[in-house]
Amino acid sequence: MFSASVWTDLWGPDSSTLDVTGGSKRRSDGTHDFLFWALPHELARGDVIDIYFEAGTQSKPKGAIFNPEPEKPPDDGARFKSWPPSEAELLEWEGRPALNESLRWSFVLNGGPSILVGPGQQRQHVGLHTLWNEERPERMRVNLSRSSLREICSRSGGEELLLEYVPLGSHVHIVVGA
């Protein structure tokens, strides 16, 4: 399994973030390792992300095995003190300064038309998620969506801007701050 995600939200402070993770091939007993390549990586306005879906037999660079540290109690900077977050916590988070209100991404899939998308007051989070796994190696899932903090916390969905399963040879292109 291999996953590359790019996301942004209305509040920042990062303009966007890239996260590339995955899992090793399954062993005969069904186990596998969790691997990461870029976990997470801050992106700035003007950065370009190109994802090429190509056939291959090796990972370059090799992913590093993730070894989780023991859980630590949340510090005072914890996002939410409870889960699900209380109405007061949601209002506090929604009331933060909007640092990325003017941020837009230019998203292009396989040389098609450009989609301009960014966070706003109604839907504060934008995410691109690509996913490939060994079950269907000939295709990759590409999902571009926008969600509000409340939709994320309630797991009620959001606005799906694009959902496609693309073949080998596909190309995803994003310009942050277009």
C-alpha positions in Angstrom: 0.0 0.0 0.0 1.2 3.5 -0.8 -0.5 6.8 0.0 0.4 10.4 -0.8 -1.7 13.1 0.7 -1.6 16.9 0.5 -3.8 19.1 2.6 -4.4 22.6 3.9 -6.8 24.3 6.2 -8.0 27.8 6.7 -6.0 28.4 9.9 -2.5 27.3 9.0 0.2 28.1 10.1 1.5 25.9 7.2 0.2 26.8 3.8 -0.1 23.1 3.0 1.4 19.8 4.1 2.6 16.6 2.3 2.5 13.2 3.9 3.7 10.1 2.1 3.2 6.7 3.8 2.5 3.1 3.1 3.0 -0.4 4.0 5.4 -3.1 2.9 4.3 -6.1 1.0 2.3 -8.5 3.1 4.2 -11.5 4.5 2.8 -15.0 4.3 1.4 -14.6 7.8 -0.5 -11.4 6.7 1.7 -9.0 8.6 3.4 -6.0 7.1 5.5 -2.9 8.2 4.2 0.6 8.2 6.6 2.8 6.1 6.9 6.5 5.7 8.7 8.7 3.1 7.7 12.2 4.1 5.8 12.4 7.4 4.6 15.3 7.3 6.4 17.8 5.2 5.5 21.5 5.2 4.8 23.1 1.9 5.1 26.8 1.0 3.2 28.9 -1.5 4.8 28.3 -4.9 5.7 24.7 -4.2 4.8 22.1 -6.9 3.9 18.5 -6.2 4.0 16.0 -9.1 2.8 12.4 -8.5 3.6 10.0 -11.3 1.9 6.6 -11.3 4.3 4.3 -13.0 5.2 0.6 -13.1 8.2 -0.4 -11.1 9.7 -3.0 -8.8 11.6 -0.9 -6.3 10.9 2.1 -4.1 13.3 5.0 -4.5 14.0 6.1 -1.9 13.3 3.2 0.3 10.6 3.9 2.9 11.7 3.9 6.6 9.9 1.6 9.1 7.7 3.5 11.5 8.3 2.6 15.1 5.7 4.4 17.3 6.8 5.9 20.5 4.9 5.1 23.7 1.8 7.4 24.1 2.4 10.5 26.0 -0.4 12.5 27.8 -1.5 15.4 25.7 0.1 18.7 26.6 -1.7 22.0 26.9 -1.4 22.5 23.2 -3.7 19.5 22.5 -6.2 20.3 19.8 -9.2 19.0 21.6 -9.4 18.1 25.3 -12.2 15.6 24.7 -13.5 13.4 21.8 -15.7 14.1 20.2 -14.8 17.8 20.8 -17.3 19.8 22.8 -19.2 22.7 21.2 -17.0 25.1 23.1 -13.8 23.5 21.7 -15.2 23.6 18.1 -16.1 27.3 18.5 -12.6 28.0 19.8 -11.0 26.2 16.8 -13.3 27.8 14.3 -12.5 31.3 15.8 -8.8 31.2 15.1 -7.4 33.7 12.6 -7.8 32.7 9.0 -4.2 32.7 7.7 -4.9 30.8 4.5 -8.1 32.5 3.4 -6.6 33.6 0.0 -4.7 30.3 -0.6 -5.7 28.4 -3.7 -4.3 25.2 -5.3 -4.2 24.5 -9.0 -4.9 20.8 -9.4 -4.5 19.0 -12.7 -5.0 15.3 -13.4 -3.5 13.8 -16.6 -3.2 17.2 -18.3 -6.9 17.9 -18.0 -8.5 21.1 -17.0 -7.2 22.9 -13.9 -9.3 22.9 -10.8 -8.7 25.8 -8.5 -9.6 25.0 -4.9 -8.9 26.4 -1.5 -10.2 26.5 2.1 -13.0 28.9 3.0 -15.3 29.9 5.8 -17.8 27.1 5.0 -15.4 24.3 4.3 -12.1 25.0 6.0 -10.1 21.9 5.0 -8.9 20.8 1.5 -7.3 17.4 1.0 -5.9 15.4 -1.9 -5.5 11.7 -1.2 -3.9 9.2 -3.5 -3.9 5.5 -2.7 -2.4 2.5 -4.4 -2.4 -1.1 -3.1 -1.2 -4.5 -4.3 -4.8 -5.8 -4.6 -5.3 -3.8 -7.8 -1.9 -2.8 -8.9 -3.0 -1.4 -12.3 -4.9 1.5 -10.8 -4.5 4.3 -8.2 -7.3 6.1 -6.3 -7.3 9.9 -6.5 -9.6 11.9 -4.3 -9.8 15.7 -4.0 -12.3 17.0 -1.4 -13.2 19.9 0.8 -14.6 19.6 4.4 -15.5 21.7 7.4 -14.1 21.1 10.8 -17.5 19.9 12.0 -17.9 17.5 9.0 -14.4 16.0 9.9 -15.2 15.7 13.6 -18.6 14.1 12.9 -17.2 12.0 10.0 -20.2 13.1 7.9 -18.3 13.7 4.7 -17.8 16.9 2.9 -17.7 18.0 -0.7 -16.1 15.6 -3.1 -14.6 17.5 -6.0 -13.0 14.5 -7.7 -12.8 10.8 -7.2 -11.2 8.7 -9.9 -9.4 5.4 -10.3 -6.6 6.2 -12.7 -4.4 3.8 -14.8 -0.6 3.4 -14.9 1.0 6.4 -16.6 -1.2 8.9 -14.8 0.1 12.2 -13.5 -1.2 14.4 -10.6 0.0 18.0 -10.6 -0.6 20.5 -7.8 0.7 24.1 -7.4 0.3 25.5 -3.9 -0.7 29.1 -3.9 -1.6 29.3 -7.6 
